[in-house]
Amino acid sequence: MAPYWSAALNLLGLAGLLAVNVYAPDLDVAGLDAKVAGFVEVGLVVFGYILQLLGSKVTHYAVKGLPVVGKSYS
């Protein structure tokens, strides 16, 4: 069913853009796209930071107790 849903949502998005172009031609869609891109960039930085925090904890538990890497000789 995924290809059908994908095609339907793409068609709906295209129809939405057409409706905006017909009923509100003065609306700057490219400007909105640039604003959304800024929010996405911030979201990517936050997501990367969270992924680093969680990844380091998972890596610590994965190598804890292994010889050489996960063992403390002090």
C-alpha positions, -999 to 999 in steps of 0.1 A, spaced: 0 0 0 30 23 5 34 32 -32 -3 41 -34 -1 63 -3 30 80 -16 15 87 -50 -17 100 -33 2 123 -10 24 136 -38 -7 143 -59 -23 161 -29 8 182 -24 9 191 -61 -28 200 -61 -21 222 -30 7 241 -47 -16 246 -78 -44 259 -56 -20 283 -38 -7 295 -72 -43 300 -85 -60 315 -54 -31 334 -39 -6 342 -67 10 369 -46 21 344 -19 59 338 -21 62 300 -19 100 302 -24 103 326 6 84 301 27 106 274 15 137 293 27 122 299 61 113 262 65 149 253 54 162 274 83 141 255 108 152 222 93 189 232 97 184 240 134 165 207 138 194 188 121 219 203 146 197 194 176 191 159 162 229 154 156 236 165 192 210 141 207 223 113 185 259 119 197 248 118 234 228 86 229 254 70 206 282 76 232 261 59 259 253 29 237 290 26 226 301 28 263 278 -1 272 288 -21 242 326 -19 248 325 -19 286 345 -48 300 362 -57 267 399 -64 269 422 -34 260 393 -11 250 369 -14 278 391 -24 307 408 0 331 442 -10 344 445 18 369 
